[in-house]
Amino acid sequence: MDLNNPIPQEWTSYVTQAAVGLEIVPSMLYDTLLYTDNTTRELTFFQQTNVARDVSNLKQPGMLSNPQSFLIQNIRIYFRQPVTTTDSGAAGAFPSSINNIVLLANTGICTLHIGTKEYGPWPIWTLPASTFMKGMLAVAGAEAANLAHEYGQLDGPLYPLFPNLMIAPLQNFDIVLSWPTAAVDLTGNVTIQVLFDGQLARAVQ
């Protein structure tokens, strides 16, 4: 069986196939993994199934069922961190969840695999979530024990993945986030979500 059949007619500029009985809908594919403080060197996304829907929406590890296919138009990386409270002390300089994101983004690399092909690498800081709250800081308390409430997120326009990349039915794919130099020393573990923003082709019901 041809791996790229069926696909939407609109995508024939990317692969040489024809659509048969499909509809195209806006869609996203996403997966979530935990970065373990001072330990993790590599995370491979889109390999887990049977998890909560806010963690991943993939139905089977590393591929789409036939006849589904997906056109990747953007890649987003989101750090699922809560607002944290830190005792800054008198010195005024302290570790923070905002700095966790800076450290992970500055030294991390993102690589996409579709079938046997590799795409990228992209520095993590070039692939922002581009939504939700951004970095902020609020300080209150006595001079010797100031409490700082902070939250941070990658900001900026989405990276335009053009030409778009297509995942065919039953074609293996994954995203790898890696920190080639060393594991990053953070204030704690950080949950990271990777998301493909694009279009899904599926059978007409």
C-alpha positions, -999 to 999 in steps of 0.1 A, spaced: 0 0 0 12 35 -8 21 53 24 9 87 11 -26 76 0 -51 91 5 -42 127 11 -60 160 3 -58 174 -32 -46 208 -17 -15 191 -6 -4 177 -39 24 203 -41 40 186 -12 35 150 -23 24 134 -55 -9 118 -45 -47 125 -48 -74 129 -22 -102 103 -20 -132 110 3 -115 133 28 -123 164 47 -97 189 60 -102 205 94 -81 229 116 -63 207 142 -34 203 166 -13 174 177 4 177 211 23 157 237 37 164 272 68 152 290 86 160 322 121 175 322 138 162 353 160 188 370 198 183 364 192 149 348 174 150 315 195 153 283 168 143 258 130 140 255 112 122 227 76 133 221 46 116 205 54 82 217 29 78 245 -8 69 244 -36 61 268 -29 93 289 -51 122 299 -63 143 270 -45 174 283 -13 154 282 -15 140 246 -41 136 219 -22 109 199 -42 77 194 -12 54 187 26 58 193 44 79 167 19 77 138 -16 86 125 -41 59 116 -51 54 80 -66 75 63 -55 104 86 -27 128 75 -15 160 91 0 192 76 24 208 101 22 246 98 38 257 131 57 240 160 51 254 195 69 246 227 51 254 260 64 252 295 36 241 318 47 259 349 25 274 376 30 308 392 56 303 419 65 321 450 102 326 459 118 341 490 143 365 475 160 374 508 179 406 513 203 401 484 176 405 458 191 379 434 174 345 435 167 314 413 133 315 396 109 297 373 115 324 348 152 316 348 143 279 343 127 287 310 156 309 300 181 281 307 161 254 289 155 276 259 190 289 256 207 255 255 180 232 241 176 220 205 145 208 187 146 182 160 117 167 140 117 133 124 92 122 98 99 87 85 136 85 80 141 122 74 153 147 99 142 184 100 158 212 119 176 215 142 160 246 157 170 263 190 141 260 214 139 298 218 129 301 182 97 281 187 75 300 212 41 291 224 31 327 216 0 325 238 -9 325 275 7 348 302 42 361 297 70 368 322 60 389 352 72 396 387 55 410 418 74 415 451 60 421 486 73 417 522 100 429 545 134 439 531 150 408 546 125 383 533 109 397 501 84 372 484 84 373 447 55 358 426 67 350 391 57 333 359 74 331 326 68 318 291 84 320 256 69 349 237 70 362 202 55 354 168 51 318 157 79 304 136 65 300 101 72 264 90 72 270 53 71 250 32 48 230 54 56 194 63 32 166 59 28 135 81 12 107 59 -10 79 72 9 53 92 42 72 88 64 73 119 72 107 134 85 123 166 100 155 180 132 153 201 142 181 225 178 177 235 204 196 256 236 185 240 261 202 263 247 191 297 216 186 317 203 219 330 204 228 367 169 243 375 149 250 406 129 219 400 113 196 374 96 213 345 67 199 324 71 207 286 45 204 259 52 202 222 24 211 198 19 209 160 -4 235 147 -19 228 113 -46 209 94 -58 173 97 -72 153 68 -96 126 78 -122 103 63 -157 119 57 -181 104 83 
